[in-house]
Amino acid sequence: MPDHIHMLWIGLAQNSDQKVAIEFFRKHLRSHLAPFGWDHQPFDNVLREKDRERDAFQATAFYILENPVRAELVKMASDYKFSGAIVLGYPDLSPFQKDFWEKFWKIDSLLRS
């Protein structure tokens, strides 16, 4: 989006801490955003336990991917050049690939074990 970002993170360990992760992210991107910066009050939302199921996680991801379409920036979500995913060790894996979720959950399972 032109004036904000959406991020959806999944912790790999039971004790993963979203607040520590976002502080790290904000700190290390600060210089790249200059002269712009982060809002002092970002909107953070942590999925509840029931929302962490695969279908709910995927639904949240699809909702985020469709934001540029709802904002009428593109006709199809895959046309928005700033959308994507970062999966450790798999830099070319895209959420727009047909088999993305199958691969994503296999990788998630491997990283957790």
C-alpha positions, -999 to 999 in steps of 0.1 A, spaced: 0 0 0 14 35 -7 11 47 29 14 16 50 25 -20 51 8 -52 62 29 -80 76 18 -115 88 44 -134 108 44 -169 122 66 -178 151 86 -210 148 88 -216 185 62 -217 213 80 -187 230 82 -166 198 76 -130 207 59 -107 181 68 -76 200 105 -84 200 103 -93 163 85 -60 153 110 -39 173 138 -56 155 121 -50 121 114 -14 128 149 -7 141 166 -22 111 144 -6 85 144 29 100 174 41 79 159 27 47 127 47 53 144 81 58 132 108 56 100 90 64 95 70 95 72 47 115 41 58 132 45 60 170 13 39 174 13 11 149 -16 -12 147 -6 -46 158 -29 -76 159 -19 -110 173 -40 -139 161 -58 -157 189 -51 -194 195 -82 -204 174 -70 -180 146 -37 -198 143 -51 -228 125 -40 -232 89 -72 -220 73 -75 -189 95 -38 -180 89 -43 -184 51 -75 -164 52 -56 -135 69 -29 -138 43 -54 -136 14 -71 -107 30 -38 -88 31 -29 -98 -5 -63 -84 -17 -58 -50 -1 -44 -34 -33 -75 -47 -52 -99 -32 -26 -79 1 -28 -83 -1 -66 -46 1 -72 -47 -31 -93 -73 -54 -108 -57 -86 -95 -37 -90 -63 -8 -107 -82 -4 -75 -102 7 -55 -72 45 -55 -74 50 -49 -36 32 -80 -25 50 -112 -16 63 -135 11 96 -142 27 101 -178 37 134 -186 52 156 -204 26 130 -201 -1 134 -166 -16 116 -174 -49 85 -189 -32 55 -166 -40 21 -166 -24 7 -164 -59 21 -198 -69 -5 -225 -72 13 -248 -48 24 -221 -23 4 -232 7 13 -268 3 50 -259 2 46 -233 30 31 -257 55 58 -284 46 85 -258 53 68 -246 84 67 -282 97 103 -288 89 114 -255 106 95 -264 137 110 -298 141 
